[in-house]
Amino acid sequence: MNITNNKTILRQEIRKEIRARRRSLSEKDQNDAEIALVMNFIQHIKLPTNARVGCYLSNDGELKTNKLIQSLRKKSNTIHLPIIHPFNAQTLLFQLYENNSPMKANAYGILEPVLNCSEVCPIAQLDLLLMPLVAFDKQGNRMGMGGGYYDRTLASYYKQNWETPRLIGLAHDCQQVDELPTEVWDVPLQAILTPTRFYQW
């Protein structure tokens, strides 16, 4: 078996283990983590006035973001959720998300806003992008669900050294591993925020 296959198998094993770990969290654990995340965010993350924040709605045991979204809106920030691109299904668009935004389930059963081109925000105009993940390490490496959507969407950002958005991963503390096997297309994060910790690079 060659090195590439070994790395692929290792990534699959890590993904399976950590997904099971976060899904095993109780509802109380999830709710406590969601509240703690908001407090940790307020303590560590400074935003410009009326910031545009890319975020996500939790799925598959991911760290919940509803209370964080509410907190950000109260401070006059706008929230933008990912939408699978209608013409390039391997990348994401980010669209304004309000309380009354029409929503639909995408191919993965995840709610996303119904596409409205007038409300799409170019990714470079986001001030902050809060990203879901399956696992992370202390070097800022992120492992997603395996679809590669964020990596492909952010490829230009990474190559051209854009200043915005700032890339921050959100995760439960139990999603940390010692070291992740990486690929050349992986986009490293600038920070990781958990309910109890804040790492930045």
C-alpha positions as CSV (number, residue, x, y, z in Angstrom):
1,M,0.0,0.0,0.0
2,N,1.5,3.4,-1.0
3,I,1.8,6.5,1.2
4,T,-1.2,8.2,-0.4
5,N,-3.5,5.3,0.3
6,N,-2.2,5.1,3.9
7,K,-2.9,8.8,4.4
8,T,-6.4,8.4,2.9
9,I,-7.3,5.5,5.2
10,L,-5.9,7.3,8.2
11,R,-8.1,10.4,7.4
12,Q,-11.1,8.2,7.0
13,E,-10.5,6.5,10.4
14,I,-10.0,9.9,12.1
15,R,-13.2,11.3,10.5
16,K,-15.2,8.2,11.6
17,E,-13.9,8.3,15.2
18,I,-14.4,12.0,15.8
19,R,-17.8,12.2,14.2
20,A,-18.9,9.4,16.5
21,R,-17.3,11.2,19.4
22,R,-19.2,14.5,18.8
23,R,-22.5,12.7,18.0
24,S,-22.3,10.9,21.4
25,L,-22.5,14.2,23.3
26,S,-25.7,14.5,25.2
27,E,-28.3,17.3,24.5
28,K,-27.2,19.0,27.8
29,D,-23.6,18.8,26.7
30,Q,-24.5,20.4,23.4
31,N,-26.5,23.1,25.0
32,D,-23.9,23.9,27.6
33,A,-21.2,24.0,24.8
34,E,-23.3,26.4,22.7
35,I,-23.7,28.8,25.6
36,A,-20.0,28.6,26.5
37,L,-19.0,29.2,22.8
38,V,-20.8,32.6,22.9
39,M,-18.9,33.7,26.0
40,N,-15.6,32.5,24.6
41,F,-16.3,34.3,21.3
42,I,-17.1,37.6,23.0
43,Q,-13.9,37.3,25.1
44,H,-11.5,36.5,22.2
45,I,-12.9,37.7,18.8
46,K,-13.0,41.4,18.0
47,L,-15.1,42.4,15.0
48,P,-15.3,45.6,13.0
49,T,-18.6,47.6,13.3
50,N,-21.4,46.0,11.3
51,A,-19.3,43.0,10.4
52,R,-20.3,40.5,7.8
53,V,-19.9,37.0,9.3
54,G,-20.0,33.7,7.4
55,C,-21.3,31.0,9.6
56,Y,-23.1,27.6,9.4
57,L,-26.1,25.8,10.9
58,S,-25.1,22.8,12.9
59,N,-25.5,19.2,11.6
60,D,-24.3,15.8,12.6
61,G,-23.3,16.8,16.1
62,E,-21.4,19.9,15.1
63,L,-21.1,22.7,17.7
64,K,-24.4,24.6,17.7
65,T,-24.3,28.1,16.4
66,N,-27.9,29.4,16.9
67,K,-27.1,31.4,20.1
68,L,-23.9,32.8,18.6
69,I,-25.8,33.9,15.5
70,Q,-28.4,35.7,17.7
71,S,-25.6,37.4,19.7
72,L,-23.9,38.6,16.6
73,R,-27.1,40.0,15.1
74,K,-27.9,41.9,18.3
75,K,-24.6,43.8,17.7
76,S,-25.7,44.8,14.2
77,N,-23.6,42.2,12.4
78,T,-25.0,40.3,9.4
79,I,-24.9,36.6,9.1
80,H,-24.2,34.8,5.8
81,L,-24.7,31.0,5.4
82,P,-23.1,28.7,2.8
83,I,-25.1,27.6,-0.2
84,I,-23.9,24.9,-2.6
85,H,-23.2,26.7,-5.8
86,P,-26.0,26.1,-8.3
87,F,-23.6,26.0,-11.3
88,N,-20.4,24.7,-9.7
89,A,-21.7,22.1,-7.2
90,Q,-18.2,21.6,-5.7
91,T,-18.0,25.1,-4.2
92,L,-20.0,27.4,-1.9
93,L,-21.7,30.8,-2.1
94,F,-22.4,32.8,1.1
95,Q,-25.9,34.4,1.3
96,L,-27.4,36.8,3.8
97,Y,-29.4,34.9,6.5
98,E,-32.1,36.7,8.4
99,N,-34.9,35.5,10.7
100,N,-37.4,35.4,7.8
101,S,-35.1,34.0,5.1
102,P,-36.7,31.3,3.1
103,M,-34.9,28.0,3.7
104,K,-34.5,24.6,2.0
105,A,-32.7,21.4,2.6
106,N,-29.7,20.8,0.3
107,A,-28.5,17.5,-1.0
108,Y,-27.1,16.6,2.4
109,G,-30.2,17.5,4.3
110,I,-28.7,20.7,5.7
111,L,-30.8,23.8,5.7
112,E,-29.6,26.7,3.5
113,P,-31.2,29.9,2.3
114,V,-33.1,29.7,-1.0
115,L,-30.8,31.3,-3.6
116,N,-31.3,35.0,-4.1
117,C,-28.4,36.4,-6.1
118,S,-29.0,39.9,-4.8
119,E,-28.2,38.7,-1.3
120,V,-25.0,36.8,-2.1
121,C,-21.9,38.2,-0.5
122,P,-18.5,37.7,-2.3
123,I,-16.3,35.7,0.0
124,A,-13.6,38.4,0.0
125,Q,-16.2,40.8,1.5
126,L,-16.8,38.7,4.5
127,D,-14.9,40.0,7.6
128,L,-15.0,36.6,9.3
129,L,-15.7,33.0,8.3
130,L,-16.7,30.6,11.0
131,M,-16.2,27.1,9.7
132,P,-17.5,23.7,10.8
133,L,-15.0,20.9,11.0
134,V,-14.7,17.2,12.0
135,A,-11.2,17.4,13.6
136,F,-8.4,19.8,14.2
137,D,-4.9,19.9,15.6
138,K,-2.8,22.5,17.3
139,Q,-1.0,23.4,14.0
140,G,-4.3,24.9,12.7
141,N,-5.1,22.0,10.3
142,R,-8.7,21.3,9.7
143,M,-10.4,18.1,8.6
144,G,-13.9,18.6,7.2
145,M,-16.6,16.1,6.2
146,G,-14.6,15.0,3.1
147,G,-16.5,16.8,0.4
148,G,-13.8,19.5,0.0
149,Y,-16.3,22.3,-0.4
150,Y,-14.6,24.8,1.9
151,D,-11.1,24.0,0.5
152,R,-12.2,24.5,-3.1
153,T,-14.1,27.7,-2.2
154,L,-11.1,29.1,-0.4
155,A,-8.4,28.0,-2.9
156,S,-8.1,31.5,-4.4
157,Y,-8.1,33.1,-1.0
158,Y,-5.2,30.9,0.1
159,K,-3.1,31.4,-3.0
160,Q,-3.6,35.1,-3.2
161,N,-3.2,35.8,0.5
162,W,-6.4,37.7,0.9
163,E,-6.7,39.7,4.1
164,T,-10.4,38.9,4.6
165,P,-12.2,36.9,5.7
166,R,-10.4,35.7,8.8
167,L,-10.8,31.9,9.0
168,I,-11.9,30.5,12.3
169,G,-12.9,26.9,12.9
170,L,-15.6,26.1,15.6
171,A,-15.4,22.8,17.3
172,H,-16.1,20.9,20.5
173,D,-13.0,20.3,22.6
174,C,-13.3,16.6,22.0
175,Q,-12.6,17.1,18.3
176,Q,-9.0,17.9,18.8
177,V,-6.4,15.4,17.8
178,D,-2.6,15.4,18.2
179,E,-1.8,15.7,14.5
180,L,-3.9,15.5,11.3
181,P,-2.5,14.1,8.0
182,T,-2.8,16.9,5.5
183,E,-3.0,17.3,1.7
184,V,-1.6,20.1,-0.4
185,W,-5.1,21.5,-1.1
186,D,-6.0,21.8,2.6
187,V,-6.6,25.4,3.7
188,P,-5.2,26.0,7.2
189,L,-7.1,28.0,9.7
190,Q,-6.0,31.2,11.4
191,A,-7.7,30.3,14.7
192,I,-9.8,27.6,16.4
193,L,-12.5,28.4,18.9
194,T,-14.0,25.8,21.2
195,P,-16.3,26.3,24.2
196,T,-13.2,26.5,26.5
197,R,-10.2,27.3,24.4
198,F,-8.9,29.7,21.7
199,Y,-6.0,28.8,19.5
200,Q,-4.6,31.2,16.9
201,W,-1.7,31.2,14.5
